[in-house]
Amino acid sequence: MCVFFVHISGIDGCIDQTFTSIFWEALGDLIGRQLQPHSFQRLNSKYQIQWIDEANLDLSSLKSINQIPKIPPGYTSVSLRSNKRVTTEDHWQDVRLIEFETDLPYKCGDIAVILPQCSLTSVHLLAKLLNIEDKLHRRFLAFNETSSLSMTVLELFRDYLHITRIPSRSFFDKLIWFSEDERERERLLEFLQTGNMDELYSYCHRPRRTSVEVLQDFPETTSRIPFEYVFDLFQVIRPRSYSIASSPRIHPNRIQILLAVIRFKTIIALHREGLCSQYLSRLEPGEQIQMRTSSSFNLIDDHRPAIMIGPGTGVAPFRGWILERNLDPEKLNMLFFGCRNRQKDAFVESDLLNESVKLIYIPAYSRDQEEKVYVQHKIIEYGQLVWDWIERKQARIYLAGNAKSIPEQVADALKTVFIQHGSMNDEQAENYLREMERTKQYQRETWS
């Protein structure tokens, strides 16, 4: 069995506390001289910059190198059709059913991969800090020996670079290259000292401080950053994936997703938002986004009964699939759905609880009674039915949801069912579940 230890600051924390304190000393002993881990010497920027509207710009030498497209290959522009909140206004979480108009091919269980944008507020703040507000709409060419890309500064900060990401240690390693202010440089050096990872964590991760906000805290240093170094400081925006909640047979030329909007306050009372969820939640009908579809959850379309377990927005891949399977009256479906309150966030019931949908629906409303009840409790409560479907009807089980604790809790509940109703001991129940996973009778799609 492998045991993994994950530091709260990720790889930076692991390297700092596990290796840095002994690596340089050991290497120095090996080669016979003492080495310093930090020189703080500025390296060449990843790209050189030329402004497109500059006179006599010669691009002939760049024809032979790879041109990086602003939008990665495979993405299509799709139009927002509707953006509807499906939880009540007084509920703590804003969940949206968002529908796009598109002819992108997909099947139930697939994901929609979306390119988000950074907020214009952050874009203008960064431009102000770098003293390039007057160049936001100017087009530039960034190039090196192997690649080039071209866009406006606005497009770069909004669509390409993740300027609101929580910065890693390497961000500070590079920021100090430009620091000449004594106070700011001293503070940066403190963050970078071996053993000060906890202090850097408290500054960045505990309040979820963004890269732009860090630059705001070091205005003298930031004002000295040449524009070409933004490619070294910031990472490229990564696409976000969402389970598709519709069916191509039920919702032709449409893709629907269930989106939980990430919005919270930090320990220093700063409001924080998820990059993609906020971008999508603010879209208006008719606006365009970049999307592609991809295979993900292997929902096997056969005549075996399906037991689906989907707490919260984990129900998304099952929503369209239940409606699609309902086209065949011979297919049996059971859904364990979990939410807090039936009157506030049982958002699947308006779609699935009607006379035209053949479904065994078993909800767990965790806050509608004094004792909290979750899907794993309902699986045990309805254990005899679950076991009959598995043993007698060879039902397939599908789980989708948060990866933090749900998979283990559901697995424990299923093993309890096997023990109570299948006359198994602990070891037999464990082996039975493993065999179900091996034969794809039990499948999981979870995310962090």
TADAUR-V664505 format. One record per pair of residues at least 6 apart in sequence whose C-alpha atoms are under 7 Angstrom apart, sorted by sequence separation. I is the first residue (numbers start at 1). J is the second residue. If there is no record, write none. Layout:
BEGIN
i:j
I:J
I:J
END
This chain:
BEGIN
i:j
7:13
28:34
127:133
142:148
143:149
157:163
179:185
265:271
325:331
339:345
366:372
389:395
418:424
419:425
436:442
437:443
7:14
28:35
87:94
142:149
215:222
264:271
265:272
339:346
366:373
87:95
141:149
142:150
191:199
264:272
365:373
366:374
85:94
86:95
141:150
176:185
191:200
246:255
263:272
264:273
364:373
85:95
86:96
140:150
246:256
263:273
364:374
419:429
24:35
85:96
86:97
139:150
140:151
244:255
245:256
262:273
263:274
364:375
418:429
84:96
85:97
139:151
140:152
176:188
244:256
245:257
262:274
24:37
83:96
84:97
139:152
244:257
245:258
83:97
84:98
138:152
139:153
243:257
364:378
415:429
83:98
137:152
138:153
242:257
262:277
415:430
82:98
83:99
136:152
137:153
172:188
261:277
82:99
136:153
137:154
261:278
81:99
135:153
136:154
259:277
80:99
81:100
80:100
81:101
79:100
80:101
78:100
79:101
315:337
78:101
342:365
78:102
341:365
334:359
335:360
336:361
337:362
338:363
339:364
340:365
341:366
305:331
306:332
307:333
308:334
309:335
310:336
311:337
312:338
333:359
334:360
335:361
336:362
337:363
338:364
339:365
340:366
341:367
304:331
305:332
306:333
307:334
308:335
309:336
310:337
311:338
312:339
333:360
334:361
335:362
336:363
337:364
338:365
339:366
340:367
341:368
303:331
305:333
306:334
307:335
308:336
309:337
310:338
311:339
340:368
387:417
326:357
326:358
376:409
380:413
123:157
184:218
323:357
376:410
379:413
383:417
387:421
123:158
240:276
338:374
380:416
338:375
376:413
380:417
384:421
120:158
166:204
337:375
119:158
166:205
181:220
336:375
118:158
181:221
117:158
118:159
180:221
117:159
166:208
179:221
166:209
167:210
178:221
403:446
118:162
166:210
167:211
397:441
398:442
399:443
400:444
401:445
402:446
403:447
404:448
165:210
166:211
396:441
397:442
398:443
399:444
400:445
401:446
402:447
403:448
164:210
165:211
178:224
396:442
397:443
398:444
399:445
400:446
401:447
402:448
164:211
178:225
163:211
164:212
163:212
258:313
208:266
258:316
174:233
207:266
207:267
207:268
171:233
311:375
163:234
245:316
162:234
244:316
245:317
161:234
162:235
243:316
244:317
245:318
246:319
247:320
161:235
162:236
243:317
245:319
246:320
247:321
250:324
161:236
162:237
245:320
249:324
160:236
161:237
160:237
247:324
68:147
66:146
67:147
68:148
69:149
65:146
66:147
67:148
68:149
65:147
66:148
67:149
315:400
126:212
314:400
52:139
129:216
314:401
51:139
52:140
305:393
307:395
51:140
52:141
306:395
307:396
308:397
309:398
310:399
50:140
51:141
129:219
304:394
305:395
306:396
307:397
308:398
309:399
310:400
311:401
49:140
50:141
304:395
305:396
306:397
307:398
308:399
309:400
310:401
49:141
50:142
130:222
131:223
304:396
49:142
129:222
130:223
48:142
49:143
129:223
47:142
48:143
130:225
47:143
48:144
47:144
116:239
115:239
114:239
115:240
113:239
114:240
113:240
114:241
113:241
112:241
113:242
111:241
112:242
111:242
112:243
111:243
112:244
110:243
111:244
109:243
110:244
42:177
109:244
40:176
41:177
40:177
108:247
107:247
107:248
106:248
297:445
103:253
102:253
101:253
102:254
101:254
102:255
100:254
101:255
99:254
100:255
99:255
100:256
12:169
99:256
118:275
98:256
99:257
97:256
98:257
116:275
97:257
98:258
116:276
97:258
96:258
97:259
117:279
95:258
96:259
116:279
95:259
96:260
95:260
94:260
95:261
94:261
115:290
114:290
115:291
114:291
16:194
17:195
113:291
114:292
16:195
49:228
112:291
113:292
48:228
112:292
113:293
47:228
112:293
111:293
112:294
45:228
110:293
111:294
13:197
45:229
110:294
111:295
46:231
110:295
111:296
46:232
110:296
45:232
106:293
109:296
110:297
109:297
109:298
109:299
9:201
82:285
80:284
81:285
80:285
81:286
80:286
79:286
80:287
79:287
80:288
109:317
79:288
108:317
78:288
79:289
77:288
78:289
77:289
78:290
108:320
77:290
78:291
108:321
76:290
77:291
75:290
76:291
75:291
76:292
75:292
74:292
91:344
88:344
87:344
88:345
87:345
87:347
86:347
END
